[in-house]
Amino acid sequence: MLAARELIQREKVTVLFGGLDTPVSLAIVPLANQLKVPFMGVWAAGTGITRNGAKDNYVFRVSAVDELVDEALVDYGVKQQGMQKPGMILVNNPWGESNEAGFRAALEKRGMPYAGIERIEDSDLDVVPQLTRLKRAGADALLMVGNVGPSAQVVKSLDRMGWDVPVISHWGPAGGRFSELAGPNASRVHFIQTYVFGEQNSAKGDAVMAALKQRYPEIKSLADVTPAVGIANAYDGMHLAALAIEKAGSVKGSEVRDGFYAIEQYDGLIKPYRKPFSPDQHDALGPDDYLFTQFVDGQIVPLQP
């Protein structure tokens, strides 16, 4: 919060980028709206970040949206895993709360019960008690929301229990050394992404990958690009912000905000954007822009439909 205020008031930035986590982003939102400086979210997925109720909203996003992700996760669980009574295991912070609301709505829409809701902490080293309660309540799949550390602990705790249950996850496992921390069964977690680099990319994808390798020589293979979503969201978000400034012909916050609404099209890394923003729509990505993935040999790869 202090850093965001300093960037806006001292450095006079035109657009603020950031908000790695939902709690951090939610703290920045009122400041951006109060000081009338556009804030481009390129990671945190909390629904309330862009849908914040402000009459004068300066918060935009090129990233996932919990409400849409949760619908996609439940749909995937039902159609691909035969899920009938999921258990939720959610990080104990506002991101977990955001997804609890989304999961409840997605399940209620289908008239589906759930086995229970359990919380995990970033510091947890063993989540067997939480998982045991969900198993005893009849969970036939797990809907998981957590960053790398707690998500890895869920996998290791499932291994200790010998419980072979589908794990359908938000994108938290993509954020770091998940396959290393979770162990040999990391691939059991199926998680959502907005973009994945592969052996066959679009021309723009190949160009971005080439530029990454030139800038960061430590990138030797696709497994070293973790996570691709952070790169792709930020890449497209930056180009859209540049277009907004160009449309505005100004660096004044209110005019740049209106410049986002004036963008007609941009062929991005994730997708071709067509009028991505409007006064009623501050999220450039929608429900058709997600894909499901898993870790294989340390690399994030798309699941076959």
Buried (B, 14 or more C-beta within 10 A) or exposed (E): EEEBEEBBEEEEBBBBBBBBBBBBBBBBBEBBBEBBBBBBBBBBBBBBBBBBEBEEBBBBBBBBBBBBBBBBBBBBBBEBBEBBBBBBBBBBBBBBBBBBBBBBEBBEEEEBEBBBBBBBBEEBEEBBEBBBBBBEBEBBBBBBBBBBBBBBBBBBBBBEBEBEBBBBBBBBBBBBEBBEBBEEBBBBBBBBBBBBBBEEBEEBBEEBBEEBBEEEEEBEEBBEBBBBBBBBBBBBBBBBBEBBBEBBEBEBBBBBBBBBBBBEEBEBBBBEBEEBBEEEBBBBBEEEBBEBBBBEEBBBBEEEE
